[in-house]
Amino acid sequence: MSTDSPFETLAVAVDGAIGRLELARPARLNAMSRQLLRELAAAAAWFDDHGEVKVVVVTGQGRAFCAGFDLGDFTTADDAGLSPRDGADLGRVMAEAVTGMRALTIAGIHGHCVGGGLVLAAACDLRVAAADAVFSIPEVDLGIPLAWGGIPRLVREIGPALTKELVLTCRAFDAREALAVRFLNRVVEPDRLQVTLDELAASLAAKSALTLQVTKRQVNAVAEEMGSTAHAFVDGDVLASALADPESRAAGRSYLERRRPRG
């Protein structure tokens, strides 16, 4: 197994036809910083360069799959000199890179899967969750829209009415509901998650690369017709505007204050 990772916020490995990609910011519950988003997009290309890889399993280290958008990171200056608009667009670039990977991707979800983490999961081909996983899309309560192409991805997976409800109410939902509305492929007991991911990855990796890739491309092409992400590039403009809008920022501060533990 090759385990030398060229990334700081990710752990990547290749074992024959199976790749592993772990979000590696456990102290931040794998919240998505700008660096993490850049590295996810780069990792998609890294796996594409490994022609033997047929399946990539995407998981998160520590207690959560992903706590979503790292709001603190996005409201500070960017070391790479990105404009606010380009920084806000990194999530869309990440999601499109993951969707466009040659290999099949399987999201293995445990703990919390929040906001941008849910967009990452939606960008994967298959999704398996532990029974105690919790999902939420808190962006509207934070005073920002769900961006990164998240809306069309959710509409084509769960339909427009439920997308509106979950995005606008920001209510949490559990793995059983996520399975019932067909966002997930499988739900397993927490102690069976890794075994299930390994078995599913091995089963898929045993099939021919050509048939896997053709099927993935065909399904993705039909999905684009159902709910295109082609206009998601405007999400960066809307998100950047929300990050600069006084009312939106006040709403975000109020939300964070309500959730802050009281000593």
QUIFENZI-V887892 format. One record per residue. N is the residue number from 1. PSI is psi as a letter, one per 40 degrees, with the letter a starting at -180 (none if undefined). D_CENTER is the distance of its C-alpha to the mean C-alpha in Angstrom with 1 decimal. Layout:
# QUIFENZI-V887892
N;PSI;D_CENTER
N;PSI;D_CENTER
This chain:
# QUIFENZI-V887892
1;h;25.2
2;h;24.1
3;e;22.3
4;h;23.1
5;h;19.9
6;e;20.3
7;i;17.5
8;d;17.8
9;e;14.4
10;i;13.4
11;h;15.6
12;i;16.1
13;i;18.8
14;h;20.5
15;g;22.9
16;b;24.6
17;e;22.5
18;h;19.5
19;i;17.0
20;h;15.0
21;h;12.1
22;h;11.7
23;h;10.2
24;f;13.7
25;f;14.2
26;d;15.4
27;d;18.0
28;e;15.4
29;f;13.3
30;f;10.7
31;i;10.5
32;h;9.2
33;i;12.5
34;d;13.6
35;d;14.5
36;d;11.3
37;d;9.7
38;d;13.0
39;d;12.9
40;d;9.6
41;d;11.4
42;d;14.6
43;d;13.5
44;d;12.8
45;d;16.4
46;d;17.6
47;d;16.8
48;d;18.4
49;e;21.4
50;g;21.8
51;e;23.4
52;e;24.0
53;h;20.4
54;d;19.7
55;h;16.7
56;h;13.8
57;h;12.5
58;h;9.2
59;i;9.9
60;i;10.4
61;i;14.0
62;a;16.2
63;e;16.0
64;i;12.3
65;d;9.0
66;h;7.7
67;e;10.0
68;a;8.1
69;h;10.1
70;g;13.0
71;d;15.7
72;d;18.5
73;d;17.3
74;e;16.9
75;e;20.4
76;i;22.2
77;i;23.6
78;h;21.7
79;d;23.4
80;e;22.6
81;e;24.4
82;i;21.7
83;i;22.8
84;d;21.0
85;d;20.0
86;d;18.6
87;d;16.7
88;d;15.2
89;e;14.3
90;d;12.3
91;d;8.9
92;d;10.3
93;d;11.7
94;d;8.6
95;d;7.0
96;d;10.6
97;d;11.2
98;d;8.8
99;d;10.2
100;e;13.5
101;i;13.8
102;d;17.1
103;i;16.2
104;i;14.7
105;h;11.4
106;h;11.1
107;h;8.4
108;h;10.8
109;h;10.1
110;i;12.8
111;b;13.8
112;i;11.8
113;h;8.3
114;h;8.7
115;b;8.1
116;d;5.5
117;d;3.8
118;d;4.8
119;d;4.1
120;d;1.3
121;d;4.0
122;d;6.2
123;e;6.3
124;i;7.6
125;d;11.3
126;i;11.9
127;h;10.7
128;h;13.1
129;i;13.3
130;i;16.1
131;d;18.5
132;e;18.2
133;i;14.4
134;h;14.1
135;i;11.7
136;i;12.3
137;g;11.8
138;e;14.4
139;d;14.3
140;d;17.7
141;d;19.3
142;e;18.2
143;f;20.0
144;i;17.2
145;i;15.8
146;h;12.4
147;a;11.8
148;f;9.7
149;e;10.9
150;d;9.3
151;d;12.9
152;d;13.9
153;d;11.0
154;d;11.9
155;d;15.5
156;e;15.8
157;d;14.2
158;e;16.0
159;i;18.5
160;d;19.5
161;d;21.4
162;d;18.8
163;d;16.2
164;d;18.8
165;d;19.7
166;d;16.4
167;d;15.5
168;d;19.1
169;d;20.1
170;e;17.0
171;i;18.3
172;i;16.5
173;i;16.5
174;i;16.7
175;d;15.7
176;d;19.0
177;d;18.4
178;d;14.9
179;d;16.9
180;d;19.8
181;e;18.0
182;f;16.5
183;d;12.8
184;i;13.2
185;d;15.6
186;i;17.0
187;h;17.6
188;i;19.6
189;i;21.4
190;d;19.7
191;e;22.3
192;e;21.6
193;d;17.8
194;d;18.3
195;d;21.4
196;d;19.7
197;d;16.9
198;d;19.8
199;d;21.9
200;d;19.5
201;d;18.6
202;d;22.4
203;d;23.4
204;d;21.2
205;e;22.3
206;e;25.9
207;i;25.7
208;i;26.7
209;d;24.2
210;d;25.7
211;d;25.2
212;d;21.6
213;d;20.8
214;d;23.1
215;d;21.6
216;d;18.0
217;d;19.4
218;d;21.5
219;d;19.0
220;d;16.6
221;d;19.8
222;d;20.7
223;d;17.4
224;d;17.8
225;d;21.3
226;d;20.1
227;g;17.7
228;i;17.5
229;e;14.9
230;d;18.0
231;e;18.7
232;e;15.3
233;d;17.0
234;e;18.8
235;d;15.8
236;d;16.5
237;d;20.1
238;d;19.4
239;d;17.0
240;d;19.6
241;d;22.3
242;d;20.8
243;e;20.6
244;e;24.2
245;h;25.5
246;d;27.8
247;d;27.3
248;d;23.5
249;d;23.7
250;d;26.3
251;d;24.1
252;d;21.4
253;d;24.1
254;d;25.6
255;d;22.4
256;d;21.9
257;d;25.6
258;d;25.6
259;e;23.0
260;h;24.7
261;h;26.7
262;h;30.4
263;none;32.7
